[in-house]
Amino acid sequence: MLFYVLIFVRFKIINIRKMGEQMKNSKFLPLIIAGIIVIMISSMAFAGCGDTGKPEEKAGVEADGGLPFDGQELVLSGSTTLLQVSEAWASAFMKEYGGTIIVNGGGSGGGIADLINGINDLANASRQIKEEEIEAARNAGYDIKEYTVLYDGIAVVVSSNVTVDDLIVEELSGIYRGEVNNWKDVGGEDAEIVIVARDSSSGTGEYFLEEIVQLGKTLKKSDYTETALRLQSNADVVNQIKNNSNAVGYIGLGYLEESLRTLKVEGIEASIETIKDGSYPISRGLYIYSPGKELSPIAKGYLDFILSDKGQEIGSREGFVPVK
């Protein structure tokens, strides 16, 4: 580029010399040459800039080369049903926008308790918040806000040796209340049923208790049979079903594996399609709760991201039904 500047300057000098003998000896000639050089160098400096004279920025990248939420932290805890998809959301968000997002389990009840106690920033829940939790939050100075982030179905899974293919809701209720103890009573082989359920901190477990065991709260005093194995996570249920004979359990749809046998409920298979059209009997919303105060920039950005088309697509890949 300097070569072309010098050629241009030389050309101008020649033209100036042709202007006449009196300009040739002018004392202003060095100043004219210097001015031309300054103009050319200034043009070079702005050659790589856009219309505004500022460096062009890439989407999601700040002018200084960093990401929008670098240096900010967000902590979530709660539902194990939402654990895998939350980790996927967090990974995609941090890659594109920066920041640090920490995702923990602990169950829906644990996540909401963490929120009330100021331990986390957002709570994942596979059930809606209870009145007593709302009251506890108010006493702590919070006005809890709810976000529905996905829809989910609860799949009923059995050991590979179980020959039953379909159960009605009343039969499931009888099994989990301890009134039906043998597979032969529901059309299977003569074998004692091993009952696997989630523990009391689980939103999935509470939803199944109210909707199936208590038949939509019509049997409010009913509870899980004392013989049920109460486990902490979906993954624990999957392992129990795989490693035991004659067992029945339930898991969030996103935790289904090809190796698991899934029962129909009321003749309907658990799938994204049957949850979308409302035909599958055991489906629900999945939620995130905030303390109700003004969200931090990274918390707002995260919620906007998971409710965006990109975030909902991640939810679909993890086996859930998008909310939009």
Secondary structure, 3 states (H helix, E strand, C coil): CHHHHHHHHHHHHHHHHCCCHHHHCCCCHHHHHHHHHHHHHHHHHCCCCCCCCCCCCCCCCCCCCCCCCCCCEEEEEECCCCHHHHHHHHHHHHHHHCCEEEEEEECHHHHHHHHHCCCCCEEEECCCCCHHHHHHHHHCCCCCEEEEEEEEEEEEEECCCCCCCEECHHHHHHHHCCCCCEHHHHCCCCCECEEEEECCCCHHHHHHHHHHHCCCCCCCCCCCCCCCEEECCHHHHHHHHHHCCCEEEEEEHHHCCCCCEEEEECCECCCHHHHHCCCCCCEEEEEEEECCCCCCHHHHHHHHHHCCHHHHHHHHHCCCEECC
